[in-house]
Each structure stands twice: as structure tokens, then as C-alpha cells.
Amino acid sequence: MSCEDLLSVDYEVFGRVQGVFFRKFTQAEAKKLGLVGWVRNTEAGTVEGQLQGPGSKVAEMQSWLRTTGSPQSKIIKAEFKNEKIIKCLEHSTFKVVRS
């Protein structure tokens, strides 16, 4: 994989996304796609994190965060910011961060 294919993006998902295993499903989906990064609950009741990996896989994950989520979740919207091309991955895995 060439370095210019790597993207990093921050995300925040709004809706009923806490207490519905959203972080666990997010971690499983990211690992399935070969992405690294993290996910955590916020005090505001949203879920936030960072994705890193090949651009096409990041795009697939963004779509998943926007429309799918965990079976019990109700996603209102997902916001993405700070998208940038990175030289190398800054995380070794995709982890659930306990706030």
C-alpha cells in the first residue's frame, strides 16, 4: 500500500448510540475493513473517534457510521472532520476507549 492512499478522519455520531453496543460494533466493523483508530462515548450522548486506513475503506466505514451502526442504534447524523492524508498509520489497532 502506498503512503498517499492513507487517510485519517475524525467522526462523531449523533442519535441513540450509547447503551446499544455501538462502540463494540464500530470496533468490529473497523477491524473487518482493516482500519485502525478508536471510538468512545462522549458526555453529550454521542460517540466519537478517529479512523485511519486506505481511503476506500475509510469511505466504507463513513457510510456504515452514517447509515448502519449497531442493530439497536438510531443514527440521526454522523459528522466527519479533520480529514487528511497521512504518511503512516498512527494507531496499531482499533480500540474502544473508556472515557
Backbone hydrogen bonds, N-H to C=O, Kabsch-Sander energy under -0.5 kcal/mol:
donor,donor_aa,acceptor,acceptor_aa,energy
5,D,2,S,-1.7
6,L,3,C,-2.2
7,L,53,G,-3.1
8,S,84,K,-2.5
9,V,51,L,-2.4
10,D,81,K,-2.7
11,Y,49,G,-2.6
12,E,79,E,-2.0
13,V,47,V,-3.2
14,F,77,K,-3.3
16,R,74,K,-2.4
17,V,15,G,-1.5
17,V,45,G,-0.5
25,F,21,F,-2.3
26,T,22,F,-2.5
27,Q,23,R,-2.7
28,A,24,K,-2.2
29,E,25,F,-2.6
30,A,26,T,-2.6
31,K,27,Q,-2.4
32,K,28,A,-2.1
33,L,29,E,-1.8
34,G,31,K,-0.9
35,L,30,A,-3.0
36,V,52,Q,-2.5
37,G,93,T,-2.4
38,W,50,Q,-1.7
39,V,95,K,-1.7
40,R,48,E,-2.6
42,T,46,T,-2.5
45,G,42,T,-1.5
47,V,13,V,-1.8
48,E,40,R,-2.7
49,G,11,Y,-2.1
50,Q,38,W,-1.7
51,L,9,V,-3.0
52,Q,36,V,-2.1
53,G,7,L,-2.0
55,G,5,D,-2.2
57,K,54,P,-0.6
58,V,54,P,-2.4
59,A,55,G,-2.2
60,E,56,S,-1.7
61,M,57,K,-2.2
62,Q,58,V,-2.4
63,S,59,A,-2.0
64,W,60,E,-2.0
65,L,61,M,-2.7
66,R,62,Q,-1.9
67,T,63,S,-2.0
68,T,64,W,-2.6
69,G,64,W,-1.2
73,S,70,S,-1.5
74,K,16,R,-1.5
76,I,14,F,-2.9
77,K,14,F,-1.1
79,E,12,E,-3.0
81,K,10,D,-2.2
84,K,8,S,-2.5
86,I,6,L,-1.8
95,K,37,G,-2.3
95,K,93,T,-0.6
97,V,39,V,-3.2
97,V,95,K,-0.6
98,R,96,V,-0.5
99,S,97,V,-0.6
